[in-house]
Amino acid sequence: MNTPLYLKLANLGLLILYPLAWYLPLMRAGLLPLFSLNEISVLTGLQSLWATDIFLALIVTVFALFAPYLKTIGLALVHFDLLSRRALPVLHLLGKFAMADIFLIALYITLAKGIGVGRIEVAQGLYLFTFCILASLWISFKTETIPPIQDD
C-alpha cells in the first residue's frame, strides 16, 4: 500500500496519545459546590467499575481501551503492508465501537449536570480522548481512499 508518510506518523502518534488520554482526567466531579472536585480519568473510572460492576467494566474496557487501540495497531499494519486492505471494514467497525465510548461519557456528563446535585467540569483528558477517536476515524477514512497498488 502506498500510504503517505503523514498518515503513518499520525497513526503511530495515536499509539502514544491514547494511553495519555486514558491517564489524564476526563472530568472533575464533586457533590457540593463548596468542596474540592475529584478527578476522574478513564483508568480511575475503570478501576472503580471493576470493583462494583464487572459486566459494565468489561464493556467500557472494550470500548475505551481495546477497540481504539486495536484499530490503531491494525491501521499501522495496513500502512506498512503487514495486513491486507481487506481488514479495513473490520477496523472501521472497531472505530465505531470506540466512538460509542465518547457517546457514553457525554451522556453521563449530561445526566449528571441535569440532576443538579453536584458539579462536573470537563477536563483535558476528554478533549484529548475525543481528538484521538476523531483523528483515528479521519486516518481510517483517508486510508480507505488510497487506491490499491496495481501489479503489472
Order of alpha helices (4+ residues) and beta strands (2+ residues): alpha-beta-beta-alpha-alpha-alpha-alpha-beta-alpha
